Amino acid sequence: MPTPLSEALKTETAAAHTRAEDSAFVEQLIAGGACAPAFTALVAQQLVFYRAMEDVLHRHYLDDPLVGAVADRKLDRVPALELDMAHHFGPDYDVRLATGEIRICPATTAYATAFTTAHSPEMMLANHYVRYLGDLSGGQIIARMVGRHYGIPDEGLHFYRFAEIPKPKPYKDAYRARLDALDLTPFQRGRVIEAAVESFEQNRRIFADLEHARVPEHAAAGAPQ
C-alpha cells in the first residue's frame, strides 16, 4: 500500500518547508528583530495571493472531486485579511494597492498570477493543504510573536483566528483523513506533491523579496512605524 497522502506530503515537502521557515525575514520577524512595518508588509502580500487563490477556488473547485473533499468556507481568509488591512493601512487600502503605494513584491504577483493562469485540481489541492493547514498550525505562533514583539493588537490579527474552528487539532486530523481517502492515480499524486513543494518555494521567494525590501520600503508602503 502506498504511503498515505498526508504523510507523503509532509515528508516530501519537509525540505522546502524548512527553507521557507528558515528565511531571514521569518526568523527576524519571529525573534523580534524586525519591525511592525515588516509584519504589515506581509499582510499586504497575503491579501493579494489569498484573493487570487480563493477566487479561483470558489469559482471552479468547490465541487471538484479532489479539491471538494477538503474545501470548506470556514477556512476562508480573505474577509479576515481585509479587516487586518483596514486596521493597518486604513479603509482606502484597495486604492493604495492599485496605485502601488502599498508595495507588492514580484514574487507575490507571480504567485497570484499562477492561481489565475495555471490552476488545476492538483495544484489547488496542494496549495489548499499548504496554506490552510499552515495557518491553523504555525500561523498561531506568528500571531503570538508579532503581538508580543511589535505590539500588534488583536484588531490587526484577524487572519490568524478561525472563529468557526474552535479546536484546530481535531479539524486538522479530519482534514488529513479526507486527503488520505482520495482516490488518486500515481500521476495525480505526484502532481499534488510537486505543487505542494512549489507552494513552499513560492512562500520562500516572497519572504526573500520582503527581506530585500527591508525597512525603508516597508515604511514607504504606508505601514505604521
N, C-alpha and C positions, 0 to 999 in steps of 0.2 A: 504494500500500500504506500502511496506517496505521502510525504510529509504534509500534515495539514497546512492549508494555505496561510493561515495566520502565523504559524511557526516559520514557514518558509519566508514570508515577508519580513518577519523580524530578523531572521538570520541573514538573508541576502541583502538587506538594506543597512545592516549594522555599521559597516564601514562608512557609507555615505552619511548615515545619521550622525556618526561621531564627528566626521569632518564638518558638518553644519554646526553641531553643538560647540565644537572647539574653535569656531571662528573668533577672531579677536573682538569683533563687535559684540557677540553674545557674551563672551567671557567678561568683558569690561562692564557690560550692562548689568549682569547678574552680580558681579563683585562690588558694584558701587563706584567703579572707576570711570563711568561715562557721565551723562547729564540728562536732565529732563527732556531737552530737545532731541536727544538721541532716541529716547523712547517714543516721543510723539512722531518723529520721522518714520519709525517703524509702523506706527498705527496707520499712517497715510498709505504706506506700501500695502499693508494688509487689506485696507478698504478696496484698493484697485484690483488686486487679484482675487479677492473673495467675491467681489461683484461679478467679475468675469466668470468665475467658476460656478457660482450659484445661479447665475442667469442661464448658463448652458445646462446645468443640472436640472433646473426646474422646467425648462422648455423641452428638453429632449430625453431625459433619462429617469424620471420618477417611476415610470412603468417598464423600464428596461429589465430584461430577465436577470442581468448581472447586477447592475447598479441599484435597481429597485429593491434588492434583497436587504440593502443596508441604508438606503435613502430614508431620511427622517427629518421632517421640517423642524423638529425640536433642536436640531443641530445648527440651524441657520445662524450665521454670524454677521451678516450684513446689517440687520437692524441694530445690533449691539454696537458694531463699528461706527455706524452713523451717529449714534449717541455719543460715542467717545470722540469722534471728530468734531462734533459741535462743541463739546466741552473744551477740547484742546485748541481748536483753531477758530471757533466762532461759528455762527449759523450760516455764514457765507462760504463755508469751506468748499462747496462744489464749484463756485465761481473761481475761487483761488486755485483749485486744482486745474480748472480749464485754462486759466491764464498762465499756468506754470509757476505761480507764486509759491505754491506748495510743491516742493520738488518730488518728482517720481523718478526713481532710479531706472537706468536702462534695463537692468535685469528684471525689475518688476514689470516693466512694459512687455518684455519678451515673454514672461511667464503668463501674463494676462492674455497676450495675443495667442499663445499656444492653445489656450482653452477655446478660443473662438474660431481658430483656423485648423486645428489638428486634433480635435477631440474624437474619442472613440470610447466604446463601453469599457475597454480595459484601462485606458488612460484615466477615465473619470473614476472608476472603481479604485484605482491605485491612489489617486490624489485624495479621494474621499477618505480612504484609510489613513494616509499620512497626515492630512490636515486635521481632521476632526478628532482622531484618537490622540494626536499630539496635543491638541487644545485641551482635551479632557485630562491629560496627564501632565507633561512638563510645563504646559502653559500656566498651570496653577502655581508653579514655583516662580515663574517670571512675575506673575501678579504680586505675589508676596514681596519679592525682592525689590521691584521698582517702587512699590508703595513705601517700603522701608527706607530705601536709599535716596529717593528723589521726591518724596512727599506727594506722590500721585494719589489723589483721593479716589474713593470708590466710584465717584461720578465719572472718572476717566478710565475705568477698568471694566466696563460692561462686557467687553469681548471675552473675558475670562470667566464669566458667570453663566452657567446654564441653569436658568431658573426652573426649567421643566425636567431637569435631570438631577434630582437632589442627591443621588447616590451613584457617582461615576463608575465605581468598580463593577457592580453588577451589570451596569449598562455596557461597559467595555467587554465584559465576559460574554454577554449575549451577542454583541456585535461580532466578536471573533467566531462565535459558534455559527453565526449566519454566513460568515465568509467561508468557513470550513465546509459548510453544507452545499456550497455552489458546485454545480456540475460543469467543470471547465475542461476543455481539451488541453493537452500539453502545450499547444501553441498559445492558447489564450492565457494559460497560467504563466508562461514565460513572458508574454507581453505585459501582464499585470505587474510582475516583479520588476521588469525593466523600467516600466513607467514609475513605479514607486521609488526606485533608485534615482531616477531623473528628477522626481519631485524634491527629494532631499538635496540634490545638486542645485536645483533652482533656488531653494532656500539659501544654500551656501553662497550662491552668486549675489543674491540680494543683500545678504549680510556683508559680503565683501564690498559691494557698492556703497553701502551705508558707512562702512569703516573708512573708505576712501574719502567720502564726503566730509566726515568729521564735523566738528562743532560749528565752523563758520556757515556751512551750508544748512545745517540743522536750524540755526538761528535765523538765517535768511528765509527759511521756509515759513517763518511766522510762528514757530513754536515758542511757548513761553520760556524764559530763562530763570 
